[in-house]
């Protein structure tokens, strides 16, 4: 959830879109989200709720039916963490049209009995079984859980609602955070969940204090029966005192079955700029794991409005990995200020062609504009082309303090991530200041990106500039490198 950014352990304008391009094979963005299904729900206070706002989207393509896509997002974001619930969108025509259904992870959805839900994630196995996962929690107490559900009809209905782990009041000092789920690409019925579990001081902390963690080990659970049951959670990164992980995400090498879990390892001196990009791997289906290996420093400085200094909340401590399923080459992108002397975040990438034994020096992926670039996502298509999507502020004019024009971009590499070009404009400029304010203007800690053979499918949020009754929406598009 990364709702109150768990940094230090010890301290705890109108949308414009480029026309479809025959050169790039791009189609215009399609509206995915709709009116909130939780409009009448009053559960979840105190805090400011933003009705009809959608943030933090993720998407998966069904390998058993490439026309079927499932996307998930937070619905009706709160100012102080989470949302009324999570929603799933489903498409059966490659993303041209979408239906929607509420996911059963919150009380507003009539599912798990928690006041709020966050961190939506979805992955689809080779048999078409979809796995969705959530952080579900209360604002009025420290009760919280990781919930999972499955769909066998392309995301239209959801079953097997399961609580993988729960830590509920009155005695809990734990907060489960920032989960993800990954279906095994070649083994039907098998999927893996990972998250961090923040261990708090014993002073009866509540959810809005969960950044004051003493430790934040990474946890792991798996299902081998299509989500009917999940294994007992186990620690896979056993952090010592005053360390934590966040942003755990597994990718699987379909040729060898090796699992790689990527994450941000936060260590002393307890600053965002001291974050380490790290990974562990398992060659026995998650039964045992290596020790963490550091890939690079994550030299993020966060994101602000360059003209006003107002906070923009992004995935600044959340790395995003990908794997080429044909070759096993690993890639990871993250926000980093190393390319401009530490002044603002841009998009960094490192890759490994030897199973993580060695990693390339970080390179800048985004077009340098003198402004921040953030929330990168990465995937590899069927030809081995690497695609990265991201937001930036290049269209913000000097002296403009009234709006924060923001654009969404896609760039690609056909040489194994050594260099990127053919930048394509996907959406914008839109005014970031219309977004829900949740520790800063917020459209999510991440955005979705998938592939359908040679094409890429960006799945993202943009604001409806100036519209305070419908601040944001989810969109999907397709693009070819």
FENSUL-V581212 format. One line per field, one symbol per residue. psi: psi as a letter, one per 30 degrees, with the letter a starting at -180 (. if undefined). A space follows every 50 residues. Layout:
# FENSUL-V581212
psi->???
This chain:
# FENSUL-V581212
psi->eheijidkeeg.kkkkkklkkfefgkllkkkelakkfgegkgkflllkki kgkklilllkkjffjffjkklllkkiklfhkaleakkkkkkghggelklk kkkhgleffgbkhlflllhkkkkklfgfkkkllljklkffagkllkllll kghggelkahkkjekkjllffkgkjkkillkkkkffjkfklkkllkjkkl lghhllegggfikelilklkllkghggelklkklkfjiklkhllllgkkk lkjfefgkkkjklkjklkhhlefgkkkllllkghhgellllkkkelkjhk glkljfffgkkjkahfgjljllkjfefgkklkllkkgffgggelkajlkl lkghggelklkklkelkkfglkklhklklkaffgkkkkllllgfgjkkfj felikklklkllkghggelkahkkkellkljffflkjiglkjglflllkl kjcflkjkjlkllikfjffiellklklkkk.
